[in-house]
Amino acid sequence: SATPKPLPAYVNWKDPASVIVHSSTTIETKRAAFGSGVITPAEQLYIRNNLPAPDASIVADRDAWEVAIEGVKAPRKLTLRELKTMGVETTAMVLQCSGNGRGYFPSKPSGTPWQVGAAGCVMWTGVPVRVVAEALGGVVPGAGYLTGTGGEKLPEGLDPLSIIVERSVPAAAMADALLAWEMNGVPISLAHGGPLRLIVPGYTGVNNIKYIKRLAFTAKETDAKIMSHGYRISPPGGKGDPSQPSVQEMTVKSWINSPAPDAAGVRAGLVQVQGVAFGGMNGIKRVEVSLDGGKTWSDARLTGPDLGRYAWRQFVLPARLPAGSHTLASRATDTAGNVQPEQRMENAGGYNNTSWADHAVKVTVA
Ligand code: MSS
């Protein structure tokens, strides 16, 4: 196999042994590197940047960072220093790229062929967006969307709408959204969106705008291409357009991390089959594990602390595995009764893959 690509400078603090560097802007956590703690350490967390990360100077004086709040009765710019005085909340959330699992689409959609590792469970601290809106007089009537704009410097000579990272989510998502300045208890790194990031719990990665410089309550979705044509659920072979659903709320999903596929040294006898499960907008009610490729299932036990409905849960099934090869699969059910499907939903972009069959693990036991 080819020599692994080195970590780019802005993330040279990540653990090279834990990640797969697809490119300088797409870095995945290895399946075998997800540990047994609920929270994914920053050193292992995946990276997805649609544009190169801004200059590190933007995190030199974090408290001076400004975000423009629009679509409220009294619109104005707020500094991070001011935001910190307005309120504080901490939420554990699965951050997952919309294209996580794309690598299992046989159609090989363009885009990074992520397996399971464009996801992590992360703790965010910031001020609730609804508190900020209230402090500025409340949202103007008729604003159906919450639109966030990334703070990247845009290359000159291009139509800004064709390149800007700007996304709209239904205004209802404001209920649990944060303007966050801490990740896992420390100031958010530049790579993960510091000094300030919009966090929309339960929504796919792209809706969580890094280095946010504008947060607007708007009547319409933004016309930015990343919203209008990108990240749409298009029919196989088709192109994205605004009439198609956008990637927004995540749905129930799970996968096994241990034993990892092709793990060396799995011995016949008792094996602790472990993984993670999350419901997107809902908590997890149940995880089943199959040791025979999905023919029969047993209830796994949820382990570790429950950090709320947006976090993932860990599960374990102690299993006696004889020598030979085995296909291990997991299937989660959320608190609303939604069951993780066997099949992926085919789409041109390779988004939202929750198929338990695609995520099954083949292991050889000696
Ligand atoms: N933000 C900004 N500003 N920019 C960019 O590029 N990207 C997206 C998000 N946000 C961006 C943003 C995506 S797309 C994702 S996933 C995420 O982010 C990631 O994160 P991290 O931290 O991990 O890197 Mo897909 O759906």
Boltz pocket constraint, residues with backbone or C-beta under 6 A from the ligand:
constraints:
  - pocket:
      binder: B
      contacts: [[A, 45], [A, 46], [A, 47], [A, 48], [A, 49], [A, 50], [A, 51], [A, 95], [A, 96], [A, 97], [A, 98], [A, 99], [A, 149], [A, 150], [A, 151], [A, 152], [A, 165], [A, 191], [A, 192], [A, 193], [A, 204], [A, 205], [A, 206], [A, 207], [A, 208], [A, 209], [A, 210], [A, 211]]
      max_distance: 6.0
